[in-house]
Amino acid sequence: MKAILPHLLPLTSKLLTNYLPNRFLVLPIVAIILALTACKSPSYSESTHQKTVVANSETNLLREGDLVSISFQNSTNLNTAQKIPLDGLLNLEIVGVVKAAGKTPEEFQAELTQLYASLTKNDPITVKLLVAATGVYVSGAVFHPGRIPMERPMTAFEAVMEAGGFDPGRAKLSAVTVVRIANGHQKTFHVDLKRVLQGEDDSPFYLKPYDIVHVPTKTFNF
């Protein structure tokens, strides 16, 4: 559509100049051209935002072992930093025990805002994840294989780059695998990072805690 717009605009100008007296003929044509220019497909940023929202809801949850901070803008005496215990509960001043595990920092922040609203005169509260207990593992043809802390939503490609990047002489990016344990079963996903690197695939593969990303080595036939 964008490719034909430069040709449509001069045509519109010519019609208005040469055939302006016959407005009954020109106006329908102009209306059609304007309708065509208004048509567009969703931008990449819009689709990426939708995918990121889904990824946040699935991978950015607070979990047992995470270190979180809770800060009040004015009531600083209530500020705290706590490690979420195995039961997922935090013991907070005034309001007592509140479940933190299984919620995103934003969801937990909204809940605390409601709990403290009448007690602190709607003092703004901020919840931050300081240290994530969970992570993913990267192995194979990367420069720094090992555990990668998962402090934010992370894609398979980002995990590879966090592991020092891939070895261009050995890595077979078209055959990357992600191993995941879900509901007691092991699943293997195949991810073609070569297409991602070349800009041919704009659908990010988001990882979940404890996923294992393996970058295989190329096979050389002599």
Order of alpha helices (4+ residues) and beta strands (2+ residues): alpha-alpha-alpha-beta-beta-beta-beta-alpha-beta-beta-beta-alpha-beta-beta-alpha-beta
